[in-house]
Amino acid sequence: MRYKESIRKEVIEMWELIHSQLTKSLSAIVLFDKDLAREVILIEERVNSSELMIDSDCENFIALKSFSQTDLPFIMIVLKTNMLLERIGDAAVHIANEIIHTKKPYNTRLLESTHLTELFRMVIKIFDLSLSSFENEDSSSGEIVFRRAEAFQEINSTSHPTLKNFIKNNPDQLDQALPIFSIIKNLERVVDQIKDLTKEVINYSDAKVA
Amino acid sequence: MTKLDAELSTIKEEAIEMWTLVQSQLQKGLSSLINFDKDLAREVIMIERRVNGAELKIDRDCEDIFAIYSPVAVDLRFLLAVLKINTNLERMGDIAEGIAKMIMDTKEPFKKDLLKSTQVIEMYHESLQIVNEILIAFEKEDSAMARGIFKRDEFLDHVNRKANDLITDYLKEHPEDIDQALTVLSMIRRLERVGDQAENIAEEIIFYIEAKVIKHINRKEK
């Protein structure tokens, strides 16, 4: 039991670490702070070592004599969650890289019209909801995740035509528009990953109740 | 061969089959990009369902082996590696599907100049090659071959890093091709991830083979 509790704690810590990676990437965009973006890339190493630690703790836990079959679903969800979280951390690094390679601060008008910061805030909110569904093992906050993800898609669907128009009218500002395009694509992927994560949590909590 | 050994070798076969499915997705995706063949793109999207089914089956089979045999040491390490490889393969399938969808959504055949100047086709070829090699490394349990992936991935990173500049240059000459250019940029970003997934798989293979080697050394010492 103690083993299981400590793995659970490690997973939650990993979640918090990724939350801070996402938040820092967002701040790095808004403040155009390349040092902060560099920090995100450096911290990636800590994310990777947390992932390895959780994996190896799961391995040790399974190998224990006291390991019981009833702990298996827990281990499976931890392994999956761990991988998905690491991947969301990767997206934060990709975003940080875009920022580092952008020469001038982002055009505020473009940030507003593409809803980039708004979309990013939504992603962080959805991510937090997925954590509480894991922490509390309840599927209701999981359902909110899917509703919020739909709202994200709705706003996101307008950002693509906006960006295209911007490029048409400001061909000299491609160095601004392309990174924003890539960042939005990364955010889309993060939302997909959070949905996968939440599906796992819901299946796990439901199986537990049944 | 013990019962557990037999189960493990079945799992290995299932993983190889999954790999073959993902390879065929990537291969078809590449042909569909080169020939602008939407039927083939549609096929890639259809195969995705089979990939998802295969992924679930491998997950479930691993879980069953955990439950029935309580494997330890190198066997446990192998199963954990397969679980991770499985997820990474499924991700690659997703990427192939994503690219196929982009081809479906594109109205006119891709401009030759755009494909050439961005090196997206070479990148696609390279990622396919990496997936093939990493499969052989898994089949043969060859850690040197798995390690070779890390270097190959550099080409994908290189194209990916240059992508924004190349697309910018292209759009300056052909401002009317915004849609296609953004699509190709998205493809490049995704293909770069195939390299990342392959690296993850290589790490798992090395990790597992090392456990096996260490186990053998220990045995000899006894």
Interface residues (C-beta under 8 A of the other chain):
Chain A: D55 C58 E59 I62 A63 F67 Q69 L72 I75 M76 L79 K80 M83 R87 D90 H94 H101 L163 K164 I167 K168 P171 L174 D175 L178 P179 F181 S182 K185
Chain B: D59 E63 F66 A67 S70 V72 A73 L76 R77 L80 L83 K84 T87 R91 R161 N164 I167 T168 L171 K172 P175 I178 D179 L182 L185 S186 R189 D196
